[in-house]
Amino acid sequence: MIIMADEQQVQVESKEIMGAAPDAQPSEKKSPRKRAPRKQPSGEGPASPSSAPSGKILLFGKYSYDVEIRDPSLKNYVNLRPLVYPNTFRHGSQKKFSKAAINIVERLANDMMRGGTGSKIGGHVIRTKGRLQGKKITVMKIIENAFDRVHSQTNQNPLQVLVYALENSAPIEDTTRVRYGGIISNVPVDISASRRLDIAIRNLSMATITASFGGKKTMTDALVGELVLAARNDVNSYAIKRKNEIERMARSAK
C-alpha cells in the first residue's frame, strides 16, 4: 500500500511539473467563426446618383426610358436599353443586324461623328475637316445639352421627342435603278424597317451639320431646332423635306 501511495504521489508531481491539473482536462476555447462577406448579385449595388429612387436608370441621369413608339415597324429596331451614358464601344459590329442592339441615342451620336459629306448640300460643300471624327465625348455633350434645351422648350421627355422625330422622318418608299438591256430605269420599292431608321438618323445628323455649317448656329442649337421641327412633322425640317422628296420620286416612278 505504501508503494502504491508513492506511485500516485510520483504521478501527481509529474503532472504538476508539466503544468496541468491532476484531474482537470485542458479547456478548449473556440474562436469566433468569421463570416465571408456577402456577394452582391450582378446588377445590384449601392445606389448611384444617376439612378432614380425606384431603381430605374435614367438617360444622362435625368430622362426616363419610358417612351412610346407609335410605328409598329420600328419597335424592333429603336433600341431603348437603359444606359446612363450610352456608349457600347461598338462591340459585335461584325454580326448581322448588330445596329439593332445599340441604344438609339448612341446611334445618333455615331452618325454625327463625321468629317463631312464632301458634296453640295443647300449650296455649300459640307466638309468639317474631321472636327468630330472619333470625338464621342464631345458629341454626347452636344446631345445632352440639346436634350436639356428641348425639355425646357417643349416640357416633354426629349427622348420621346427624338422617337417622334425619327418616326416622322422615316420614308416608306424609295427608288432603285434597274437595268433592262441598255436601258436604266428607276423602280419604286418598299423600304425595310432597318433602312427606314438608318435614313431617318442620317437625315437628322446631316440637318444638324448643315445648319451649323459656317458658324451660323452652334451644333446644339441646330440639333434642338431639327428635333423640335421633325417631331411636329413640320415641312421646314430638313429631315421631313428629304423624306417627302424620296417618297415623291417613288410615286412618280410608278
Backbone as CSV, one residue per row, in Angstrom:
resi,resn,N_x,N_y,N_z,CA_x,CA_y,CA_z,C_x,C_y,C_z
1,MET,0.825,-1.200,0.000,0.000,0.000,0.000,0.861,1.252,0.000
2,ILE,1.951,1.173,0.730,2.852,2.332,0.770,3.459,2.554,-0.595
3,ILE,3.748,1.466,-1.262,4.346,1.590,-2.586,3.363,2.214,-3.558
4,MET,2.090,1.823,-3.474,1.082,2.384,-4.350,0.898,3.866,-4.096
5,ALA,0.945,4.262,-2.813,0.820,5.684,-2.494,1.971,6.461,-3.064
6,ASP,3.160,5.861,-2.976,4.309,6.566,-3.549,4.180,6.718,-5.060
7,GLU,3.649,5.682,-5.710,3.476,5.787,-7.164,2.474,6.868,-7.536
8,GLN,1.372,6.958,-6.742,0.398,8.005,-7.020,1.003,9.374,-6.795
9,GLN,1.839,9.517,-5.739,2.461,10.809,-5.476,3.417,11.195,-6.597
10,VAL,4.136,10.190,-7.143,5.060,10.468,-8.234,4.299,10.924,-9.471
11,GLN,3.128,10.289,-9.754,2.327,10.689,-10.905,1.789,12.105,-10.752
12,VAL,1.338,12.456,-9.513,0.814,13.804,-9.262,1.902,14.837,-9.440
13,GLU,3.099,14.547,-8.916,4.192,15.503,-9.057,4.602,15.693,-10.507
14,SER,4.572,14.595,-11.282,4.936,14.719,-12.696,3.930,15.559,-13.461
15,LYS,2.646,15.452,-13.118,1.628,16.265,-13.776,1.775,17.739,-13.411
16,GLU,2.144,18.004,-12.130,2.327,19.398,-11.731,3.514,20.010,-12.447
17,ILE,4.532,19.209,-12.680,5.693,19.729,-13.395,5.318,20.078,-14.829
18,MET,4.480,19.291,-15.490,4.046,19.561,-16.861,3.118,20.757,-16.948
19,GLY,2.619,21.276,-15.802,1.774,22.482,-15.783,0.325,22.186,-15.937
20,ALA,-0.109,20.921,-15.761,-1.533,20.584,-15.881,-2.057,20.188,-14.538
21,ALA,-3.349,20.396,-14.334,-4.001,19.974,-13.087,-4.066,18.470,-13.046
22,PRO,-4.118,17.881,-11.863,-4.096,16.415,-11.760,-5.237,15.760,-12.499
23,ASP,-6.432,16.180,-12.292,-7.595,15.506,-12.879,-8.343,16.380,-13.879
24,ALA,-7.901,17.622,-14.096,-8.638,18.531,-14.991,-8.169,18.341,-16.416
25,GLN,-9.055,18.454,-17.343,-8.748,18.366,-18.760,-8.525,19.764,-19.321
26,PRO,-7.630,19.933,-20.278,-7.384,21.269,-20.833,-8.639,21.806,-21.532
27,SER,-8.988,23.056,-21.194,-10.205,23.683,-21.755,-9.916,24.158,-23.170
28,GLU,-10.831,23.888,-24.072,-10.701,24.299,-25.466,-11.571,25.529,-25.714
29,LYS,-10.920,26.626,-26.091,-11.636,27.858,-26.403,-11.870,27.936,-27.916
30,LYS,-13.122,28.025,-28.282,-13.485,28.110,-29.695,-13.409,29.560,-30.159
31,SER,-12.640,29.785,-31.230,-12.525,31.139,-31.787,-13.813,31.479,-32.531
32,PRO,-14.241,32.741,-32.473,-15.482,33.120,-33.193,-15.336,32.883,-34.686
33,ARG,-16.373,32.312,-35.261,-16.357,31.974,-36.677,-16.557,33.229,-37.519
34,LYS,-15.651,33.408,-38.447,-15.731,34.571,-39.310,-16.628,34.255,-40.510
35,ARG,-17.536,35.167,-40.795,-18.429,35.006,-41.926,-17.839,35.671,-43.162
36,ALA,-17.982,34.964,-44.255,-17.478,35.522,-45.511,-18.366,36.687,-45.932
37,PRO,-17.787,37.707,-46.539,-18.627,38.837,-46.995,-19.638,38.388,-48.026
38,ARG,-20.833,38.918,-47.903,-21.921,38.539,-48.802,-21.673,39.121,-50.180
39,LYS,-21.780,38.275,-51.169,-21.605,38.716,-52.552,-22.905,39.299,-53.063
40,GLN,-22.803,40.473,-53.640,-23.996,41.106,-54.205,-24.278,40.532,-55.580
41,PRO,-25.528,40.276,-55.876,-25.859,39.774,-57.216,-25.474,40.782,-58.275
42,SER,-25.276,40.263,-59.488,-24.922,41.146,-60.595,-26.061,42.090,-60.894
43,GLY,-25.706,43.351,-61.109,-26.725,44.349,-61.387,-27.177,45.104,-60.170
44,GLU,-26.780,44.642,-58.950,-27.149,45.334,-57.744,-25.924,45.993,-57.161
45,GLY,-26.134,46.931,-56.307,-25.031,47.631,-55.694,-25.541,48.899,-55.053
46,PRO,-24.635,49.708,-54.543,-25.074,50.957,-53.946,-25.716,51.858,-54.966
47,ALA,-26.720,52.538,-54.548,-27.470,53.397,-55.474,-26.578,54.532,-55.936
48,SER,-26.474,54.693,-57.230,-25.651,55.750,-57.808,-26.485,57.005,-57.946
49,PRO,-25.840,58.188,-57.973,-26.619,59.419,-58.103,-27.335,59.529,-59.430
50,SER,-26.928,58.699,-60.423,-27.557,58.781,-61.731,-28.766,57.863,-61.871
51,SER,-29.121,57.143,-60.826,-30.267,56.250,-60.898,-31.432,56.858,-60.153
52,ALA,-32.623,56.500,-60.572,-33.822,57.032,-59.948,-34.009,56.400,-58.579
53,PRO,-34.792,57.035,-57.687,-35.030,56.445,-56.366,-35.645,55.060,-56.445
54,SER,-36.450,54.786,-57.464,-37.075,53.476,-57.583,-36.159,52.441,-58.228
55,GLY,-34.948,52.815,-58.555,-34.001,51.881,-59.152,-33.926,51.945,-60.652
56,LYS,-34.703,52.811,-61.298,-34.678,52.907,-62.749,-33.478,53.717,-63.206
57,ILE,-32.901,53.304,-64.321,-31.770,54.014,-64.894,-32.292,55.106,-65.804
58,LEU,-31.739,56.293,-65.687,-32.178,57.449,-66.455,-31.091,57.856,-67.443
59,LEU,-31.506,58.312,-68.604,-30.576,58.816,-69.604,-29.951,60.109,-69.101
60,PHE,-28.618,60.157,-69.055,-27.861,61.293,-68.517,-28.237,61.577,-67.074
61,GLY,-28.848,60.600,-66.398,-29.282,60.803,-65.025,-30.485,61.709,-64.886
62,LYS,-31.217,61.980,-66.009,-32.299,62.953,-65.970,-33.587,62.446,-66.588
63,TYR,-33.506,61.691,-67.700,-34.679,61.429,-68.513,-34.998,59.932,-68.514
64,SER,-36.296,59.643,-68.430,-36.762,58.270,-68.341,-36.773,57.609,-69.718
65,TYR,-36.634,56.281,-69.686,-36.692,55.493,-70.913,-38.100,54.980,-71.203
66,ASP,-39.085,55.414,-70.433,-40.475,55.014,-70.687,-41.011,55.845,-71.854
67,VAL,-40.815,55.340,-73.059,-41.113,56.079,-74.277,-42.097,55.272,-75.110
68,GLU,-43.008,55.969,-75.752,-43.997,55.337,-76.624,-43.484,55.332,-78.068
69,ILE,-43.577,54.165,-78.716,-43.219,54.028,-80.128,-44.503,53.721,-80.884
70,ARG,-44.952,54.669,-81.674,-46.241,54.510,-82.356,-46.118,53.695,-83.635
71,ASP,-44.983,53.730,-84.290,-44.792,52.996,-85.546,-44.475,51.539,-85.227
72,PRO,-45.353,50.599,-85.571,-45.092,49.189,-85.202,-43.894,48.591,-85.915
73,SER,-43.545,49.092,-87.100,-42.418,48.513,-87.827,-41.074,48.913,-87.233
74,LEU,-41.027,49.975,-86.461,-39.767,50.441,-85.880,-39.551,49.966,-84.451
75,LYS,-40.528,49.259,-83.884,-40.397,48.843,-82.484,-39.239,47.880,-82.272
76,ASN,-38.952,47.048,-83.267,-37.881,46.069,-83.110,-36.499,46.659,-83.372
77,TYR,-36.441,47.906,-83.840,-35.152,48.489,-84.208,-34.803,49.739,-83.417
78,VAL,-35.785,50.386,-82.801,-35.499,51.516,-81.922,-35.140,50.950,-80.554
79,ASN,-33.848,50.862,-80.292,-33.362,50.248,-79.061,-33.370,51.287,-77.946
80,LEU,-34.047,50.966,-76.860,-34.142,51.849,-75.701,-33.606,51.143,-74.461
81,ARG,-32.478,50.451,-74.616,-31.870,49.786,-73.465,-31.388,50.831,-72.474
82,PRO,-31.792,50.735,-71.205,-31.446,51.793,-70.235,-29.938,51.881,-69.993
83,LEU,-29.364,52.997,-70.355,-27.956,53.306,-70.099,-27.865,54.771,-69.706
84,VAL,-27.039,55.057,-68.724,-26.879,56.448,-68.302,-26.178,57.243,-69.394
85,TYR,-25.013,56.762,-69.806,-24.298,57.341,-70.942,-24.130,56.245,-71.979
86,PRO,-24.972,56.227,-73.007,-24.956,55.114,-73.967,-23.674,55.095,-74.782
87,ASN,-22.795,54.178,-74.433,-21.539,54.021,-75.166,-21.124,52.559,-75.027
88,THR,-21.347,51.774,-76.058,-21.028,50.348,-76.031,-19.747,50.031,-76.772
89,PHE,-19.028,51.047,-77.271,-17.768,50.867,-77.992,-17.942,49.962,-79.212
90,ARG,-19.160,49.870,-79.694,-19.496,49.143,-80.941,-19.045,47.687,-80.889
91,HIS,-19.260,47.027,-79.740,-18.943,45.607,-79.644,-19.906,44.801,-80.513
92,GLY,-19.406,43.770,-81.161,-20.236,42.918,-82.003,-20.642,43.564,-83.296
93,SER,-19.815,44.466,-83.814,-20.179,45.172,-85.045,-20.122,44.266,-86.270
94,GLN,-19.467,43.101,-86.167,-19.354,42.208,-87.312,-20.562,41.289,-87.451
95,LYS,-21.463,41.310,-86.474,-22.627,40.449,-86.537,-23.726,41.097,-87.374
96,LYS,-24.594,40.265,-87.929,-25.693,40.780,-88.731,-26.717,41.470,-87.835
97,PHE,-27.246,42.562,-88.341,-28.257,43.356,-87.635,-27.774,43.776,-86.246
98,SER,-26.464,44.015,-86.117,-25.930,44.401,-84.811,-26.354,45.820,-84.425
99,LYS,-26.713,46.643,-85.405,-27.125,48.011,-85.081,-28.421,48.037,-84.288
100,ALA,-29.233,46.989,-84.420,-30.489,46.953,-83.675,-30.264,46.783,-82.180
101,ALA,-29.063,46.368,-81.774,-28.757,46.177,-80.355,-28.072,47.388,-79.734
102,ILE,-27.972,48.498,-80.478,-27.315,49.704,-79.980,-28.378,50.713,-79.575
103,ASN,-28.135,51.380,-78.469,-29.062,52.411,-77.994,-29.258,53.481,-79.064
104,ILE,-30.491,53.962,-79.203,-30.817,54.883,-80.287,-30.073,56.209,-80.131
105,VAL,-29.803,56.641,-78.897,-29.047,57.880,-78.687,-27.599,57.689,-79.120
106,GLU,-27.043,56.514,-78.862,-25.670,56.247,-79.304,-25.585,56.182,-80.824
107,ARG,-26.602,55.654,-81.470,-26.600,55.617,-82.928,-26.627,57.033,-83.503
108,LEU,-27.380,57.923,-82.881,-27.380,59.314,-83.324,-26.002,59.944,-83.132
109,ALA,-25.363,59.648,-82.000,-24.023,60.190,-81.747,-23.014,59.635,-82.744
110,ASN,-23.111,58.350,-83.055,-22.183,57.758,-84.023,-22.343,58.382,-85.410
111,ASP,-23.572,58.721,-85.767,-23.796,59.288,-87.095,-23.372,60.747,-87.165
112,MET,-23.352,61.424,-86.023,-22.904,62.814,-86.012,-21.381,62.930,-86.026
113,MET,-20.676,61.864,-85.735,-19.210,61.895,-85.758,-18.725,61.673,-87.187
114,ARG,-18.878,62.661,-88.009,-18.490,62.544,-89.409,-17.643,63.744,-89.788
115,GLY,-16.853,63.560,-90.830,-15.994,64.628,-91.290,-16.588,65.424,-92.413
116,GLY,-17.815,65.162,-92.790,-18.452,65.897,-93.869,-18.782,64.980,-95.030
117,THR,-19.709,65.397,-95.852,-20.127,64.576,-96.981,-19.258,64.795,-98.206
118,GLY,-18.647,65.970,-98.315,-17.859,66.269,-99.496,-18.692,66.639,-100.705
119,SER,-19.989,66.767,-100.551,-20.871,67.127,-101.665,-21.676,68.362,-101.286
120,LYS,-22.270,68.987,-102.276,-23.017,70.198,-102.031,-24.389,69.887,-101.432
121,ILE,-24.676,70.526,-100.327,-25.982,70.413,-99.685,-26.432,71.830,-99.349
122,GLY,-27.525,72.246,-99.924,-28.000,73.604,-99.684,-27.082,74.660,-100.249
123,GLY,-26.367,74.340,-101.322,-25.491,75.313,-101.941,-24.116,75.410,-101.334
124,HIS,-23.799,74.569,-100.347,-22.496,74.602,-99.697,-21.873,73.213,-99.740
125,VAL,-20.559,73.172,-99.809,-19.846,71.903,-99.720,-19.595,71.620,-98.244
126,ILE,-20.266,70.613,-97.729,-20.181,70.303,-96.308,-18.933,69.457,-96.067
127,ARG,-17.940,70.059,-95.466,-16.732,69.323,-95.109,-16.171,69.947,-93.828
128,THR,-16.359,69.276,-92.721,-15.979,69.830,-91.425,-14.530,69.539,-91.051
129,LYS,-13.764,68.928,-91.965,-12.337,68.657,-91.746,-12.096,67.753,-90.542
130,GLY,-13.042,66.858,-90.278,-12.833,65.862,-89.234,-12.873,66.400,-87.826
131,ARG,-13.584,67.482,-87.590,-13.602,68.054,-86.243,-14.340,67.187,-85.242
132,LEU,-15.231,66.332,-85.718,-15.988,65.471,-84.810,-15.647,63.999,-84.974
133,GLN,-14.747,63.660,-85.835,-14.426,62.247,-86.050,-13.755,61.660,-84.810
134,GLY,-14.398,60.653,-84.231,-13.845,59.975,-83.062,-14.046,60.692,-81.750
135,LYS,-14.661,61.872,-81.748,-14.833,62.636,-80.511,-16.202,62.327,-79.915
136,LYS,-16.296,61.147,-79.336,-17.582,60.665,-78.822,-18.042,61.492,-77.620
137,ILE,-17.114,61.850,-76.742,-17.497,62.609,-75.552,-18.029,63.982,-75.949
138,THR,-17.386,64.617,-76.930,-17.859,65.927,-77.384,-19.260,65.847,-77.966
139,VAL,-19.505,64.823,-78.783,-20.828,64.675,-79.400,-21.883,64.350,-78.351
140,MET,-21.545,63.487,-77.381,-22.516,63.166,-76.337,-22.845,64.395,-75.498
141,LYS,-21.868,65.266,-75.289,-22.139,66.507,-74.548,-23.061,67.421,-75.345
142,ILE,-22.869,67.460,-76.671,-23.766,68.255,-77.519,-25.188,67.727,-77.425
143,ILE,-25.344,66.397,-77.484,-26.684,65.803,-77.416,-27.314,66.055,-76.052
144,GLU,-26.534,65.948,-74.981,-27.081,66.196,-73.640,-27.562,67.634,-73.503
145,ASN,-26.765,68.593,-73.966,-27.193,69.994,-73.898,-28.421,70.237,-74.771
146,ALA,-28.459,69.582,-75.936,-29.628,69.735,-76.807,-30.876,69.154,-76.152
147,PHE,-30.745,68.017,-75.485,-31.895,67.429,-74.806,-32.385,68.335,-73.672
148,ASP,-31.468,68.991,-72.965,-31.885,69.921,-71.916,-32.674,71.086,-72.507
149,ARG,-32.226,71.585,-73.653,-32.928,72.683,-74.303,-34.302,72.236,-74.803
150,VAL,-34.380,71.037,-75.367,-35.668,70.511,-75.851,-36.645,70.352,-74.694
151,HIS,-36.148,69.875,-73.563,-37.018,69.693,-72.392,-37.530,71.036,-71.885
152,SER,-36.694,72.068,-71.899,-37.128,73.377,-71.419,-38.103,74.037,-72.401
153,GLN,-37.962,73.755,-73.689,-38.851,74.373,-74.681,-40.198,73.675,-74.767
154,THR,-40.185,72.359,-74.818,-41.416,71.601,-75.042,-42.038,71.044,-73.769
155,ASN,-41.262,71.034,-72.675,-41.732,70.441,-71.414,-42.106,68.965,-71.597
156,GLN,-41.379,68.279,-72.477,-41.589,66.856,-72.724,-40.271,66.113,-72.542
157,ASN,-40.391,64.802,-72.479,-39.198,63.970,-72.412,-38.458,64.078,-73.747
158,PRO,-37.229,64.561,-73.776,-36.532,64.719,-75.068,-36.301,63.401,-75.791
159,LEU,-36.246,62.301,-75.054,-36.117,61.003,-75.712,-37.385,60.671,-76.490
160,GLN,-38.532,61.055,-75.952,-39.792,60.878,-76.679,-39.835,61.775,-77.907
161,VAL,-39.316,62.985,-77.791,-39.261,63.894,-78.938,-38.371,63.313,-80.031
162,LEU,-37.253,62.699,-79.634,-36.362,62.072,-80.614,-37.068,60.926,-81.342
163,VAL,-37.824,60.105,-80.617,-38.532,58.986,-81.240,-39.592,59.498,-82.211
164,TYR,-40.331,60.546,-81.823,-41.312,61.130,-82.742,-40.642,61.682,-83.997
165,ALA,-39.485,62.318,-83.830,-38.769,62.872,-84.979,-38.308,61.767,-85.925
166,LEU,-37.856,60.643,-85.378,-37.423,59.527,-86.221,-38.601,58.902,-86.947
167,GLU,-39.729,58.763,-86.275,-40.909,58.183,-86.922,-41.419,59.070,-88.064
168,ASN,-41.407,60.380,-87.858,-41.924,61.277,-88.886,-40.983,61.413,-90.075
169,SER,-39.686,61.240,-89.866,-38.717,61.453,-90.946,-38.255,60.153,-91.594
170,ALA,-38.883,59.032,-91.277,-38.519,57.753,-91.883,-39.376,57.506,-93.118
171,PRO,-38.802,57.469,-94.310,-39.604,57.268,-95.531,-40.129,55.839,-95.628
172,ILE,-41.209,55.698,-96.386,-41.837,54.384,-96.561,-41.441,53.750,-97.884
173,GLU,-41.263,54.570,-98.919,-40.912,54.072,-100.248,-39.630,54.741,-100.735
174,ASP,-38.965,54.066,-101.646,-37.746,54.595,-102.251,-37.658,54.047,-103.677
175,THR,-36.690,54.483,-104.414,-36.489,54.005,-105.783,-35.135,53.324,-105.904
176,THR,-35.068,52.379,-106.797,-33.807,51.718,-107.119,-33.645,51.668,-108.634
177,ARG,-32.423,51.563,-109.076,-32.137,51.581,-110.519,-32.067,50.136,-111.023
178,VAL,-32.856,49.868,-112.057,-32.915,48.541,-112.675,-32.521,48.688,-114.141
179,ARG,-31.709,47.779,-114.600,-31.222,47.841,-115.985,-31.846,46.720,-116.799
180,TYR,-32.507,47.091,-117.877,-33.074,46.142,-118.844,-32.311,46.318,-120.154
181,GLY,-31.379,45.427,-120.410,-30.549,45.567,-121.604,-29.665,46.791,-121.473
182,GLY,-29.893,47.781,-122.324,-29.129,49.018,-122.233,-29.921,50.165,-121.664
183,ILE,-31.107,49.882,-121.133,-31.978,50.918,-120.593,-31.964,50.836,-119.069
184,ILE,-31.713,51.956,-118.418,-31.720,52.036,-116.957,-32.934,52.850,-116.535
185,SER,-33.723,52.287,-115.662,-34.939,52.965,-115.210,-35.035,52.862,-113.693
186,ASN,-35.733,53.816,-113.097,-35.977,53.814,-111.654,-37.272,53.075,-111.355
187,VAL,-37.196,52.187,-110.370,-38.345,51.359,-109.991,-38.652,51.623,-108.519
188,PRO,-39.921,51.882,-108.174,-40.244,52.097,-106.752,-40.197,50.784,-105.972
189,VAL,-39.664,50.851,-104.763,-39.568,49.675,-103.899,-39.936,50.088,-102.478
190,ASP,-40.381,49.109,-101.702,-40.622,49.341,-100.284,-39.290,49.299,-99.523
191,ILE,-39.262,49.965,-98.397,-38.045,50.050,-97.590,-38.238,49.222,-96.328
192,SER,-37.213,48.485,-95.945,-37.267,47.717,-94.712,-37.225,48.661,-93.510
193,ALA,-37.647,48.150,-92.372,-37.680,48.981,-91.163,-36.287,49.412,-90.735
194,SER,-35.305,48.534,-90.917,-33.934,48.879,-90.534,-33.404,50.033,-91.380
195,ARG,-33.652,49.983,-92.687,-33.176,51.069,-93.548,-33.963,52.348,-93.316
196,ARG,-35.241,52.251,-93.014,-36.025,53.446,-92.695,-35.406,54.194,-91.525
197,LEU,-35.017,53.445,-90.489,-34.415,54.085,-89.318,-33.034,54.647,-89.641
198,ASP,-32.275,53.939,-90.475,-30.954,54.440,-90.876,-31.073,55.773,-91.607
199,ILE,-32.027,55.875,-92.529,-32.201,57.108,-93.294,-32.645,58.246,-92.384
200,ALA,-33.542,57.947,-91.434,-34.030,58.998,-90.536,-32.898,59.537,-89.659
201,ILE,-32.075,58.641,-89.104,-30.962,59.095,-88.259,-29.957,59.895,-89.082
202,ARG,-29.682,59.425,-90.297,-28.716,60.137,-91.137,-29.219,61.527,-91.506
203,ASN,-30.524,61.660,-91.805,-31.056,62.966,-92.166,-31.041,63.937,-90.978
204,LEU,-31.310,63.427,-89.773,-31.246,64.289,-88.592,-29.828,64.791,-88.345
205,SER,-28.849,63.900,-88.479,-27.457,64.305,-88.258,-26.976,65.249,-89.367
206,MET,-27.367,64.984,-90.615,-26.974,65.863,-91.707,-27.629,67.235,-91.579
207,ALA,-28.865,67.278,-91.088,-29.520,68.569,-90.864,-28.787,69.376,-89.803
208,THR,-28.303,68.694,-88.773,-27.552,69.386,-87.723,-26.253,69.956,-88.261
209,ILE,-25.521,69.160,-89.046,-24.241,69.621,-89.593,-24.452,70.738,-90.607
210,THR,-25.486,70.606,-91.449,-25.747,71.621,-92.467,-26.142,72.951,-91.843
211,ALA,-26.999,72.907,-90.816,-27.459,74.154,-90.187,-26.347,74.857,-89.427
212,SER,-25.381,74.102,-88.921,-24.282,74.710,-88.170,-23.067,74.998,-89.034
213,PHE,-23.174,74.755,-90.353,-22.043,74.985,-91.248,-21.783,76.482,-91.391
214,GLY,-20.524,76.888,-91.325,-20.178,78.295,-91.476,-20.374,79.124,-90.227
215,GLY,-20.643,78.498,-89.097,-20.788,79.240,-87.848,-22.090,79.981,-87.706
216,LYS,-23.117,79.615,-88.488,-24.413,80.288,-88.345,-25.037,79.969,-86.988
217,LYS,-25.007,78.692,-86.628,-25.540,78.227,-85.354,-24.529,77.294,-84.717
218,THR,-24.723,77.054,-83.445,-23.945,76.020,-82.796,-24.575,74.660,-83.088
219,MET,-23.825,73.610,-82.867,-24.357,72.261,-83.094,-25.546,71.986,-82.180
220,THR,-25.485,72.510,-80.965,-26.588,72.296,-80.028,-27.863,72.967,-80.513
221,ASP,-27.754,74.235,-80.955,-28.939,74.946,-81.446,-29.510,74.280,-82.699
222,ALA,-28.625,73.831,-83.583,-29.094,73.187,-84.807,-29.815,71.876,-84.499
223,LEU,-29.292,71.103,-83.563,-29.934,69.833,-83.214,-31.263,70.059,-82.521
224,VAL,-31.338,71.060,-81.665,-32.605,71.369,-80.987,-33.674,71.754,-81.999
225,GLY,-33.323,72.653,-82.919,-34.304,73.083,-83.910,-34.783,71.952,-84.797
226,GLU,-33.864,71.064,-85.200,-34.252,69.956,-86.076,-35.123,68.943,-85.343
227,LEU,-34.810,68.643,-84.102,-35.617,67.678,-83.345,-37.031,68.196,-83.119
228,VAL,-37.152,69.459,-82.760,-38.481,70.017,-82.478,-39.325,70.074,-83.754
229,LEU,-38.712,70.506,-84.870,-39.466,70.601,-86.121,-39.859,69.218,-86.645
230,ALA,-38.933,68.267,-86.582,-39.246,66.923,-87.084,-40.281,66.232,-86.210
231,ALA,-40.253,66.470,-84.905,-41.246,65.852,-84.023,-42.639,66.403,-84.297
232,ARG,-42.724,67.660,-84.739,-44.022,68.258,-85.080,-44.436,67.974,-86.523
233,ASN,-43.593,67.268,-87.271,-43.843,66.964,-88.676,-43.967,68.250,-89.491
234,ASP,-43.098,69.195,-89.174,-43.094,70.495,-89.848,-42.329,70.377,-91.164
235,VAL,-42.858,71.005,-92.220,-42.215,70.923,-93.528,-40.927,71.721,-93.580
236,ASN,-40.676,72.582,-92.602,-39.429,73.337,-92.566,-38.256,72.501,-92.074
237,SER,-38.531,71.296,-91.606,-37.462,70.408,-91.155,-36.743,69.804,-92.358
238,TYR,-35.420,69.756,-92.289,-34.627,69.173,-93.380,-34.934,67.683,-93.532
239,ALA,-35.064,66.960,-92.418,-35.342,65.524,-92.485,-36.711,65.259,-93.104
240,ILE,-37.705,66.097,-92.780,-39.034,65.932,-93.364,-39.004,66.250,-94.855
241,LYS,-38.249,67.259,-95.254,-38.121,67.579,-96.675,-37.505,66.418,-97.448
242,ARG,-36.463,65.821,-96.888,-35.819,64.697,-97.560,-36.759,63.504,-97.650
243,LYS,-37.526,63.263,-96.625,-38.492,62.156,-96.666,-39.537,62.392,-97.751
244,ASN,-40.088,63.593,-97.812,-41.098,63.901,-98.829,-40.513,63.808,-100.240
245,GLU,-39.263,64.209,-100.397,-38.634,64.138,-101.708,-38.438,62.689,-102.152
246,ILE,-38.003,61.838,-101.233,-37.791,60.427,-101.570,-39.106,59.756,-101.949
247,GLU,-40.156,60.020,-101.177,-41.452,59.403,-101.473,-42.069,59.985,-102.761
248,ARG,-41.816,61.255,-103.032,-42.345,61.839,-104.283,-41.694,61.202,-105.496
249,MET,-40.383,60.950,-105.421,-39.692,60.296,-106.526,-40.193,58.862,-106.714
250,ALA,-40.524,58.195,-105.604,-41.055,56.831,-105.706,-42.445,56.827,-106.338
251,ARG,-43.265,57.800,-106.005,-44.608,57.862,-106.593,-44.550,58.187,-108.083
252,SER,-43.617,59.058,-108.449,-43.518,59.414,-109.860,-42.946,58.284,-110.714
253,ALA,-42.259,57.328,-110.096,-41.689,56.206,-110.851,-42.672,55.070,-111.035
254,LYS,-43.848,55.171,-110.480,-44.835,54.093,-110.586,-45.475,54.094,-111.981
